[in-house]
């Protein structure tokens, strides 16, 4: 059988495992075993053991469980309520009023969490009941939270950017810096949609609250001080070069524990719950990464990445044409896989191909995260939709309809970074060149 036929066996093995509901990590290992057996005489057990160890021993991966733990600690603290209290006074006069609070709160919490699901759940815990009690449209509320919850993937410190950086062997600090402007852009797009929607549906927006004086606004904003200190401690240590992303993650955990203790939210029960939740999430991601690394070795024997890169180069596709095809591909893939799985499955295969047409790997990483964000609000596997379903009792169809306008905002965001790549590249170039 030709190499093409053998490669197709690997592809169908992976698709078949995923279609049968096999865990993504196990599917990767099974496909890797098939690839090793088909394309190599290498000792399978030795390759498997060596690869699992080397993929798990990356020092940069130590940041993953730490950032996840930091988010879990904050999820169990009063931080989310303080976000609403501190932001609400400034949103009263905007078109859409407090409908913007969930978006800004998500953006701020994303800067100390790194997880989309944690951001969505934390903000929803306070924002949904508050806004529903004030008479805001439920679809708008749930749509803003599911959509803006995806910012946890984009705004640093992002767990998925760490995963991409490890898989692509790219500086995680540069990726973090590159995520700042796209994150601000998406916050602006989401808020712009809420303002336009509110202007078109004034009957579905409650009357504005009485305005507060500037002094009263400043007083309310003091509740944001702990979050601000945490963001400055984590991201400031990275951007100033004082600490690596891994070191800053440790700083973030210590600060989160101290803040949670100061607020009276930290006890033995919440400490154990946060640690166990972080352990489970980190183990899942580590298992997926190990499977991906093993599959990458198998694909190296099969020459799939090299052949794909050569095939795309021979087609003479422009970068724009390639990105158009990839965007559709990722949207479809996002309907069946979660974001981290998409990144680890595709990075090793696609990175040589996109670099072959002159696309910057830093830019591609942020583009990939933006497209993967759509997977968080795309049925049937949209993680943010599942989070909100569990918290509100609404079905996936209802939540998908509420999230669809924000899916379109993400599509617009992808178009903007393709047309204006400096949205992603400006800050890394300024800080590292």
C-alpha positions as CSV (number, residue, x, y, z in Angstrom):
1,X,0.0,0.0,0.0
2,X,1.3,3.5,-0.8
3,X,2.2,6.1,1.8
4,X,-1.0,8.0,0.9
5,X,-3.1,5.0,1.6
6,X,-1.4,4.3,4.9
7,X,-1.8,8.0,5.9
8,X,-5.5,7.8,5.2
9,X,-5.7,4.8,7.5
10,X,-4.3,7.1,10.3
11,X,-6.8,9.8,9.4
12,X,-9.7,7.4,9.5
13,X,-8.5,5.9,12.7
14,X,-8.5,9.3,14.4
15,X,-11.9,10.3,13.0
16,X,-13.4,6.9,13.9
17,X,-12.2,7.1,17.5
18,X,-13.6,10.6,17.9
19,X,-16.9,9.6,16.3
20,X,-17.2,6.7,18.7
21,X,-16.9,9.1,21.6
22,X,-13.4,7.9,22.7
23,X,-11.5,10.5,24.8
24,X,-9.5,12.8,22.6
25,X,-6.3,11.9,24.4
26,X,-6.9,8.1,24.0
27,X,-7.8,8.7,20.3
28,X,-4.5,10.5,19.8
29,X,-2.5,7.6,21.4
30,X,-4.4,5.0,19.4
31,X,-3.8,6.8,16.1
32,X,-0.1,7.3,17.0
33,X,0.3,3.5,17.7
34,X,-1.3,2.8,14.3
35,X,1.1,5.3,12.6
36,X,4.2,3.8,14.3
37,X,3.2,0.3,13.3
38,X,2.5,1.3,9.7
39,X,5.5,3.6,9.0
40,X,8.3,2.5,11.3
41,X,10.1,-0.5,12.8
42,X,10.9,1.6,15.9
43,X,10.2,-0.2,19.3
44,X,6.7,1.0,20.1
45,X,7.0,0.8,23.9
46,X,10.3,2.7,24.0
47,X,9.0,5.4,21.7
48,X,5.8,5.7,23.7
49,X,7.6,5.9,27.1
50,X,10.2,8.4,25.9
51,X,7.7,10.6,24.2
52,X,5.3,10.8,27.1
53,X,8.1,11.7,29.5
54,X,9.7,14.3,27.2
55,X,6.3,16.0,26.4
56,X,5.4,16.1,30.1
57,X,8.7,17.4,31.4
58,X,8.5,20.7,29.6
59,X,9.3,23.4,32.2
60,X,6.9,25.9,30.4
61,X,4.0,23.5,31.1
62,X,4.4,24.2,34.8
63,X,2.5,27.4,34.3
64,X,-0.6,25.5,33.2
65,X,-1.7,24.0,36.5
66,X,-0.7,27.2,38.4
67,X,-2.8,29.5,36.2
68,X,-5.7,27.0,36.3
69,X,-5.4,26.9,40.1
70,X,-5.4,30.7,40.3
71,X,-8.6,30.8,38.4
72,X,-10.2,28.1,40.6
73,X,-9.3,30.1,43.8
74,X,-10.8,33.3,42.4
75,X,-13.9,31.5,41.3
76,X,-14.6,30.6,44.9
77,X,-13.9,34.1,46.2
78,X,-16.0,37.3,46.3
79,X,-14.0,38.6,43.4
80,X,-16.8,38.2,40.8
81,X,-19.2,40.2,42.9
82,X,-16.7,42.9,43.3
83,X,-16.2,43.1,39.5
84,X,-19.9,43.8,39.1
85,X,-20.0,46.4,41.9
86,X,-17.0,48.2,40.6
87,X,-17.9,48.3,36.9
88,X,-21.7,49.0,37.1
89,X,-21.5,52.7,38.0
90,X,-19.5,53.4,34.9
91,X,-21.8,51.6,32.5
92,X,-25.1,53.3,33.5
93,X,-24.9,56.1,30.9
94,X,-23.8,53.9,27.9
95,X,-26.3,52.6,25.3
96,X,-27.2,49.2,26.7
97,X,-26.5,50.2,30.3
98,X,-25.4,47.4,32.6
99,X,-25.6,45.0,29.6
100,X,-21.9,45.9,29.1
101,X,-20.9,44.8,32.7
102,X,-20.7,41.1,31.8
103,X,-18.3,41.9,28.9
104,X,-15.9,44.1,30.8
105,X,-16.1,41.7,33.8
106,X,-15.2,38.8,31.5
107,X,-12.3,40.8,30.1
108,X,-10.9,41.6,33.5
109,X,-11.4,38.1,34.9
110,X,-9.8,36.6,31.8
111,X,-6.7,38.5,32.7
112,X,-6.4,36.6,35.9
113,X,-7.9,33.2,34.9
114,X,-6.7,32.0,31.5
115,X,-9.8,29.7,31.1
116,X,-12.9,30.4,29.1
117,X,-15.1,28.1,31.1
118,X,-13.9,29.6,34.4
119,X,-14.4,33.1,33.1
120,X,-17.9,32.3,31.8
121,X,-19.0,30.5,35.1
122,X,-17.5,33.2,37.4
123,X,-19.1,36.1,35.6
124,X,-22.4,34.4,35.1
125,X,-22.7,33.5,38.8
126,X,-23.2,37.2,39.7
127,X,-24.2,38.9,36.4
128,X,-27.1,36.8,35.3
129,X,-29.3,37.1,38.5
130,X,-28.4,40.8,38.8
131,X,-29.3,41.8,35.3
132,X,-32.4,39.6,35.2
133,X,-33.7,41.2,38.3
134,X,-33.2,44.6,36.7
135,X,-35.3,43.6,33.7
136,X,-32.6,43.1,31.0
137,X,-33.4,40.8,28.1
138,X,-32.4,37.2,29.0
139,X,-31.1,36.3,25.5
140,X,-28.9,39.4,25.5
141,X,-27.6,38.6,29.0
142,X,-26.7,35.0,28.2
143,X,-25.3,35.9,24.8
144,X,-23.0,38.5,26.2
145,X,-21.7,36.1,28.9
146,X,-21.2,33.1,26.6
147,X,-19.5,35.3,24.0
148,X,-17.3,37.4,26.2
149,X,-16.5,34.3,28.3
150,X,-14.4,33.2,25.3
151,X,-12.0,36.1,26.1
152,X,-10.5,33.7,28.7
153,X,-8.8,32.0,25.8
154,X,-7.4,35.2,24.3
155,X,-6.5,37.7,27.0
156,X,-3.3,36.6,28.7
157,X,-2.5,34.6,30.8
158,X,-4.2,32.2,28.4
159,X,-4.0,28.5,29.0
160,X,-4.5,27.8,25.3
161,X,-1.7,30.1,24.3
162,X,0.6,28.2,26.7
163,X,-0.5,25.0,24.9
164,X,0.1,26.5,21.5
165,X,3.5,27.9,22.6
166,X,4.6,24.5,23.8
167,X,3.3,22.7,20.7
168,X,4.8,25.2,18.3
169,X,8.0,25.9,20.3
170,X,7.3,29.6,20.4
171,X,8.0,32.1,23.2
172,X,4.9,32.1,25.5
173,X,5.8,35.6,26.7
174,X,5.6,36.9,23.2
175,X,2.2,35.2,22.7
176,X,0.9,36.7,25.8
177,X,1.9,40.2,24.7
178,X,0.4,39.6,21.2
179,X,-2.9,38.7,22.8
180,X,-3.5,42.1,24.5
181,X,-4.7,44.2,21.5
182,X,-6.9,41.4,19.9
183,X,-8.5,41.0,23.4
184,X,-9.2,44.7,23.6
185,X,-10.6,44.7,20.1
186,X,-13.0,41.8,20.9
187,X,-14.2,43.6,24.0
188,X,-14.9,46.7,21.8
189,X,-16.8,44.6,19.2
190,X,-18.9,42.9,21.8
191,X,-19.8,46.2,23.5
192,X,-20.5,47.8,20.1
193,X,-23.0,45.1,19.3
194,X,-24.7,45.5,22.7
195,X,-25.0,49.3,22.1
196,X,-26.4,48.8,18.6
197,X,-28.9,46.1,19.7
198,X,-30.1,48.2,22.6
199,X,-30.6,51.3,20.4
200,X,-32.7,49.1,18.0
201,X,-34.7,47.4,20.8
202,X,-35.3,50.2,23.4
203,X,-38.4,48.4,24.7
204,X,-36.2,45.4,25.9
205,X,-33.7,47.6,27.8
206,X,-34.8,48.9,31.3
207,X,-34.7,52.5,32.1
208,X,-31.3,53.8,33.0
209,X,-30.4,54.0,36.7
210,X,-30.0,57.5,38.2
211,X,-26.5,58.9,37.4
212,X,-23.9,58.9,40.1
213,X,-21.4,61.6,40.9
214,X,-17.8,61.1,39.9
215,X,-16.9,60.7,43.6
216,X,-19.4,57.9,44.0
217,X,-18.1,56.1,41.0
218,X,-14.5,56.3,42.3
219,X,-15.7,55.0,45.6
220,X,-17.4,52.0,44.0
221,X,-14.4,51.4,41.8
222,X,-12.3,50.7,44.9
223,X,-13.7,47.1,44.9
224,X,-11.6,46.5,41.7
225,X,-8.4,47.3,43.4
226,X,-7.6,43.6,44.5
227,X,-8.2,42.4,40.9
228,X,-6.1,45.2,39.5
229,X,-3.2,44.3,41.9
230,X,-3.5,40.6,40.8
231,X,-3.3,41.5,37.1
232,X,-0.4,43.9,37.7
233,X,1.4,41.2,39.7
234,X,0.9,38.5,37.1
235,X,1.2,40.3,33.8
236,X,3.5,43.1,35.0
237,X,6.1,40.6,36.1
238,X,6.1,39.1,32.6
239,X,6.0,42.3,30.6
240,X,8.8,43.9,32.6
241,X,11.0,40.8,32.3
242,X,11.1,40.3,36.0
243,X,9.6,36.8,35.8
244,X,8.9,34.1,33.2
245,X,5.3,33.1,32.5
246,X,5.8,30.1,34.8
247,X,7.3,32.2,37.6
248,X,4.5,34.8,37.3
249,X,1.9,31.9,37.5
250,X,3.4,31.1,40.9
251,X,3.1,34.8,41.9
252,X,-0.5,34.8,40.8
253,X,-1.4,31.7,42.9
254,X,0.2,33.3,46.0
255,X,-1.6,36.6,45.4
256,X,-4.9,34.8,44.8
257,X,-4.6,32.8,48.0
258,X,-3.7,36.0,50.0
259,X,-6.6,37.9,48.5
260,X,-9.1,35.1,49.1
261,X,-7.8,34.8,52.6
262,X,-8.1,38.5,53.2
263,X,-11.7,38.4,52.0
264,X,-12.5,35.6,54.3
265,X,-13.3,33.2,51.4
266,X,-10.4,30.9,51.9
267,X,-10.9,27.9,54.2
268,X,-9.8,24.3,54.1
269,X,-12.9,23.3,52.1
270,X,-12.5,25.9,49.3
271,X,-8.7,25.2,49.3
272,X,-9.2,21.5,48.7
273,X,-12.0,22.1,46.1
274,X,-9.8,24.6,44.1
275,X,-6.8,22.3,44.2
276,X,-8.8,19.2,43.1
277,X,-10.5,21.1,40.3
278,X,-7.1,22.4,39.1
279,X,-5.6,18.9,39.3
280,X,-8.4,17.4,37.2
281,X,-8.2,20.1,34.5
282,X,-4.4,20.0,34.4
283,X,-4.3,16.2,34.2
284,X,-6.8,16.2,31.3
285,X,-4.7,18.8,29.3
286,X,-1.4,17.0,30.1
287,X,-2.9,13.7,28.8
288,X,-4.0,15.4,25.6
289,X,-0.7,17.0,25.1
290,X,1.2,13.7,25.6
291,X,-1.1,12.0,23.1
292,X,-0.6,14.9,20.7
293,X,3.2,14.7,21.0
294,X,3.1,10.9,20.4
295,X,0.9,11.4,17.3
296,X,3.4,14.1,16.1
297,X,6.2,11.5,16.2
298,X,4.1,9.0,14.3
299,X,3.2,11.7,11.7
300,X,6.9,12.5,11.4
301,X,7.5,8.9,10.2
302,X,4.5,9.2,7.8
303,X,5.7,12.6,6.4
304,X,2.2,13.9,6.6
305,X,3.2,17.4,7.8
306,X,5.9,17.7,5.1
307,X,3.7,16.4,2.4
308,X,0.8,18.7,3.4
309,X,3.2,21.7,3.4
310,X,4.5,20.7,0.0
311,X,1.0,20.2,-1.3
312,X,-0.2,23.6,-0.2
313,X,3.0,25.2,-1.6
314,X,2.5,23.5,-5.0
315,X,-1.1,24.7,-5.1
316,X,0.2,28.2,-5.1
317,X,-2.5,29.3,-2.6
318,X,-2.2,32.9,-1.4
319,X,-2.1,33.4,2.4
320,X,-5.6,34.9,2.2
321,X,-7.0,31.9,0.3
322,X,-5.3,29.5,2.8
323,X,-6.7,31.3,5.8
324,X,-10.2,31.4,4.3
325,X,-10.0,27.6,3.9
326,X,-8.6,27.1,7.4
327,X,-11.2,29.4,9.0
328,X,-14.1,27.2,7.6
329,X,-12.2,24.1,8.6
330,X,-11.7,25.3,12.2
331,X,-15.4,26.4,12.5
332,X,-16.5,22.9,11.4
333,X,-13.9,21.2,13.7
334,X,-15.1,23.4,16.5
335,X,-18.5,21.9,16.3
336,X,-17.1,18.6,17.5
337,X,-14.0,19.3,19.5
338,X,-13.0,21.6,22.4
339,X,-10.5,24.4,21.9
340,X,-7.4,22.7,23.4
341,X,-8.0,19.5,21.4
342,X,-8.2,21.6,18.2
343,X,-4.9,23.3,18.9
344,X,-2.9,20.2,19.8
345,X,-4.4,18.2,16.9
346,X,-3.7,20.8,14.2
347,X,-0.6,22.8,15.2
348,X,2.0,20.2,14.3
349,X,0.3,19.4,11.0
350,X,-0.5,23.0,9.9
351,X,2.3,25.1,11.2
352,X,4.8,24.0,8.5
353,X,2.2,24.7,5.8
354,X,1.3,28.2,7.0
355,X,5.0,29.1,7.4
356,X,5.6,27.9,3.9
357,X,3.3,30.7,2.6
358,X,4.9,33.3,4.8
359,X,2.5,33.5,7.7
360,X,4.1,34.5,11.0
361,X,3.8,31.7,13.7
362,X,3.0,34.3,16.4
363,X,0.2,35.8,14.3
364,X,-1.1,32.3,13.4
365,X,-1.2,31.4,17.1
366,X,-3.5,34.3,17.9
367,X,-5.6,33.8,14.8
368,X,-6.0,30.1,15.8
369,X,-7.1,31.1,19.3
370,X,-9.7,33.6,17.8
371,X,-11.1,30.9,15.6
372,X,-11.0,28.3,18.4
373,X,-13.0,30.8,20.5
374,X,-15.9,30.1,18.2
375,X,-15.8,26.5,19.3
376,X,-16.7,27.6,22.8
377,X,-20.1,28.8,21.7
378,X,-20.8,26.4,18.8
379,X,-23.1,23.4,19.4
380,X,-23.0,20.5,20.0
381,X,-19.7,20.7,22.0
382,X,-19.6,24.4,23.0
383,X,-18.1,24.4,26.5
384,X,-19.5,27.8,27.4
385,X,-22.9,26.7,26.3
386,X,-22.7,23.7,28.7
387,X,-21.6,25.9,31.5
388,X,-24.5,28.3,31.1
389,X,-26.9,25.3,30.6
390,X,-25.9,24.0,34.0
391,X,-26.3,27.4,35.6
392,X,-29.5,28.6,34.0
393,X,-31.4,25.4,33.0
394,X,-31.8,26.7,29.4
395,X,-31.4,24.2,26.6
396,X,-28.5,24.3,24.1
397,X,-30.7,25.5,21.2
398,X,-31.8,28.6,23.2
399,X,-28.3,29.3,24.3
400,X,-26.9,28.8,20.8
401,X,-29.4,31.4,19.4
402,X,-28.5,33.8,22.1
403,X,-24.8,33.4,21.4
404,X,-25.0,33.6,17.6
405,X,-24.5,37.4,17.3
406,X,-21.3,37.1,19.3
407,X,-20.2,34.2,17.1
408,X,-20.5,36.7,14.2
409,X,-18.5,39.2,16.2
410,X,-15.7,36.6,16.4
411,X,-15.9,36.1,12.7
412,X,-15.6,39.9,12.2
413,X,-12.6,39.8,14.6
414,X,-10.9,37.1,12.6
415,X,-11.4,39.2,9.4
416,X,-10.0,42.3,11.0
417,X,-6.8,40.5,12.2
418,X,-6.4,39.0,8.7
419,X,-6.8,42.4,7.0
420,X,-4.8,44.2,9.7
421,X,-2.2,41.8,11.0
422,X,-0.5,44.5,13.0
423,X,-3.3,44.3,15.5
424,X,-1.5,41.1,16.7
425,X,2.1,41.9,15.8
426,X,2.5,45.5,17.0
427,X,3.1,44.9,20.7
428,X,5.5,41.9,20.3
429,X,7.5,43.9,17.7
430,X,7.7,46.9,20.0
431,X,8.7,45.0,23.1
432,X,11.0,42.3,21.7
433,X,12.6,43.8,18.7
